[in-house]
């Protein structure tokens, strides 16, 4: 299996990038939406956009924060597998992959909670992430923008 890793590989802050994966899976589970349509991942604060039919409201947003932290607190291992497209499509959504991607896909798993094709850097265990804190959220024109940070 040939794996393409090149200058286009992501170099985000591993704890924040791993938290983004957990947030994405939490949003998918809670709302049935796809993973973030746009993300900007930085060490100090990050943001993700989700397409939703309606504004979830403050109480639901607090539930998102609680659920993400619940997953982090499970101290799940973060592992990497290289799978063929056929193997990967059984456990991960491949709809956003570019057409020119190699046959071998790098799949990042967060315990039994999430599996995603990703070239970015991640922690080895969710215990390395810290506490997930929602800073604020905006909802307009069917898009929820979530801003968040990590604390100790």
N, C-alpha and C positions, 0 to 999 in steps of 0.2 A: 504494500500500500504506500503510495506516495503522499506525503503531507507537505502542503505549501505553507511555510512560515516565512514571512519576509518583512520589508520595511513598513508594510501597512498594518502590522500587528499592533494591537492596542497596548497602551502603557498606562492605564488608569491606576489609581491608588487601590491596591488589592482589597482592603477591607470595604471600601465604598463600592467597588465594583461587585463584590460578592453580595453586599446588601442590596444592590440594584437587582440582582438575580432573584433574591428572596422577595423583594417588593413586586417584581414582575409576576412571579408565580402566585403571590397572594392576590394581586389584582385579577389575574386570570381565574383563580378559584372563586373569588367573591363576586365578580361581575360577569364572568364569561367573556371578557374582552380579550383581545390579543395583547401580547407583550407591548411594552412601550413603543410608540410610533416615533419618538424622538427622545434622546437622552443626552444629557451633558453631565459627565461624571468627573468630579474634582475632589481633592482632599478635604477642603473646608466645607463645601456644600455642593449639592447636586440637584438635578431636576429631571423628571420624566413626564412625558405626556401620554395620556390614554384616551381613546375614543369611547365615550360613554353616552348613553341615551339621555341621562339626566344627571344633575348635580347630586352627588351622594349625600351631601350635608355633613355638618360638623361631627355628629355622633358616629356616623359610619367612618369618617376619616380617623377618628380616635380608635376605632376598632381595627382599622388597617395598621396603625402604629402598634397596637397591642399584639396583633397576630404576627407581624414581622418580628417583634422582639421575642415572642414566644418561640418562633423557629430558631432565632439566634441562640436563645437560652438552652436549646436542646443539644448544643455542642455537637452538631452534625459534622461528619467528615466531608471535606470538599475534595473530590477526586476527578481525574481526567482520564478519559478513554478515547481511543481512536477507533472509530467505527465506519463501516461503509454506509452509503446513503440508505440502503435497504435496512440495515440494522438500526441506524439512527432515527429513521422516520417512525419506528415503533415506540420510541420513548420521547422524542422531541419534535417540536414544530419546525419544519425546515422551509417554510413558505417565504421567509425573508432572505434566504441565501442567494448570493449572486450566481449567475449561470456559470461563470468561469471557475467556480470553486473545485478543489481537488476531490477525488473519489473518497479519500480518507477524511473524515470529519472529526474535529476535536470536540468532544462532548464533555462539558463540565457538569458534574453531578453534585448536588448538595444533599447528602444523605438520601433519604427516600422522598424528599420534598420537591426537588427541581432537577431537570436535565435540560441542557441548552447547548446548542452549537455555539462556540465562542472561542476567540483567539486571545482574549484578554488575560490579565494576571489576576489571581485569586488567592485568598488565604487557604491554609490547609484544614482549618476547622472553624466553624462559626463562632467559637469562643474567642477568636482573635478579632472579631468585628467591633465590639463595643455595643453601645446602646443606640438604637435607631430613633431619631426624633424628627417628626414632621414639623417643618418650619411654617409653611403656609401652603394653601392650595387656591387655585383660581379655576373657575369653570365658565367657559364661553363657547358658543357655537359647537357643542358636542365634544369639546376637548377639555379634559381635566389635566391641569399642570400641577404636579406635586413637587414641592421643594423640601429637601431633607438634609440632615447632617448626622454625623456620628459623634457620640460623646463617650467618655470613659465610664 
